[in-house]
Amino acid sequence: MGGSAAWVSSTQETALIDYASAIAEAIDLEGMCEMSFLPDTSGRPRLLELNCRPWLQIELVERSGFPIVEMSLRALAGETLPSDAPKIIPHHWIQPERMALSILHGEYPRFRLLSDLTSALRQPIVIPIYGSRLPGIRTRWTERSVRRALRN
């Protein structure tokens, strides 16, 4: 929602699992990837993009309760994975600058988008700062990340 990589939400919905599984099997995929789907005019999901690497919103997946990095490493090591899916806690990943541009450009009905955004802010959110162009944000984020890595 909200334009390219402006707003992404996690959900417990399973409707795309069959589509994603068929694609993964067809290309003999191993490891983690992002599959982006958008509905066509009839509402049927269509694959928009496939990224065979960690992507911008991978933190959203982890914070939502799905340990994708751990599960991928275990699968690649040949371990048997649990068959039951983890409980997903819905989160939103919102990039403030891109969201503001989406609102200004009017890509979606503004009132509905602002209403949805207000509702989303009442739930757990992830706000990425590494892509920010605001003064000092990336520097502070980098410094904090380096300090955290050195402590560990």
Secondary structure, DSSP 8 states (H G I E B T S, - for coil): --STTTEEE-----TTHHHHHHHHHHTT--S--EEEEEE-TTS-EEEEEEESS--TTHHHHHHTT--HHHHHHHHHTT----SS-------EEE-HHHHHHHHHHTSS-HHHHHHHHHHHTTS-EE---TT--STTHHHHHHHHHHHHHHH-
